[in-house]
């Protein structure tokens, strides 16, 4: 099992995203990229105790936006 972040909550979320087909990559900061190309950058060692909640919120927001774009494209 690879270590995506020092924060266990963020690592759990990233593992789930990778299983869904997202791609993890490491530039100056780690990022997860959706199959459509949009990405979210996060801290490898976050200092905020709520970092995993904020990351989870960002993922939910991006998934919602992608679903809306897909729905508009289908119509």
N, C-alpha and C positions, 0 to 999 in steps of 0.2 A: 504494500500500500504506500503510495507516494504521499509526501507531506506538502500540501498545497499552501498552507499557511500555519503560522504558529498558533493561531486562534482555532480551537477545535470546531466552533460553530461555522466559521467560514470554510474550513476544510471539508466539513460534512456537506455543505451546500455545493461547493465546487465539485466534489465527487459525484453528487447527484446530477449536476448539470453535465458533466463529462459522460455519464451513462446515458443521458438524453441526446447526446450527439454534439454538445458544445465542445469547443477546443480550448484547452488550457495552454497558455504560452507565457514565457518570461522575457520581458524586455527590461527596461529600467525598473518597472513594477510588474507584478503578475497581472494577467488579464484572462478573462474567459470570453470567448467569441461565439456568438450564436451562429447557427447554420446559415443565417441570412447575411452575416457579416458585421452586424452591430456587436459592440463589445462593452464590457464593464471592467474597469481597472480597480484593483483593491490593494490594500497594504499587506505585505508579507508578515509584518509584525505590528499589528495595530496597537496603539496605546489606549484607545478608547474601549471601555468595557462593553459598550453597546455596538461595537463595530459589526458584529455578526447580524444584529437586527437591522442595522442600516443597509448592510450588503443584501440581506434578504429582501428588504423593501425595494432596493434598486433592481434586483432580479425580477420581482413581481411586476414592477412598473414596466420594465423592458418587455417582458412576456406579454403584458396587456397591450402595449403599443404594437408589438409584432402581430398579435391576434387581430387587432383592429385593421392594420394595414392589409393583412391577408384577407380579411372579410371584405374590405373595400375593393381589393383587387379581384375577388370572385364575383362581385356584383356588376 
